[in-house]
Amino acid sequence: MDPTGLDLPPLAAAFVFGLLGGAHCIGMCGGIMSALSFAVPPSMRSPTRLSALLLGYNVGRITSYMAAGALAASLGTLLTLSAELRLALQLLAAVMLILMALYIAGWWKGLLGIEALGKRLWRHLEPLGRRLMPVVKVPQAVGLGAIWGWLPCGLVYAMLAWSLAIADPWRGAALMGAFGLGTLPALLVTGFTARQLGALIRHPATRTLAALSIIAFALWQLWVLLPGGSGIAPH
């Protein structure tokens, strides 16, 4: 365990998962980013302002991810009072990672069905986001990003299952923060660079390699839960 209380291998893995999930992020959020940028009045659409707003959106979004991670992990502390429940949650987290890998590779789209779980909450939050538009100030961008962070997303839910199994609010928040930082490259780049990055992330070889890497990590999580493993599940 890291002396700070935040284990670096899972944080690095969460960052990589966010990075490798970039194709999904571009598909789901790339259009939103473009729409928000074009909603800024032309007279205020300077590169500096747009960059500040773009950063604000993502600060708000990642903050919401971290809040959700802390909430999920707090719930996990209640559900892991027994060793049996803790083991069940750790198994669930590993299975969700495998499902995420299958989704990233395009081998199974079941995570799209899981996104329906958050649609009811999103119906209440979306009108709040509309009240902040058009966004011309950074605080507005941060607020809208914080709302946007609750947009139904199967990849986010898979990571929240991992936070739930961690059963430690600080680690849950850090895990989701690392995941959010991993999604940044796909959402911050624009124009020709975005097309190049999108093509690279969507390439079948890249997605297959990403999926196999995630599956390998999930299988390692499962292995340490077995009697013949290390006996200590990664947090």
PyMOL commands that set and color helices and strands:
alter all, ss='L'
color gray80, all
select helices_A, chain A and resi 8-20+22-39+42-44+47-79+83-105+110-131+138-148+154-166+169-188+191-202+204-225
alter helices_A, ss='H'
color red, helices_A
deselect
rebuild
show_as cartoon
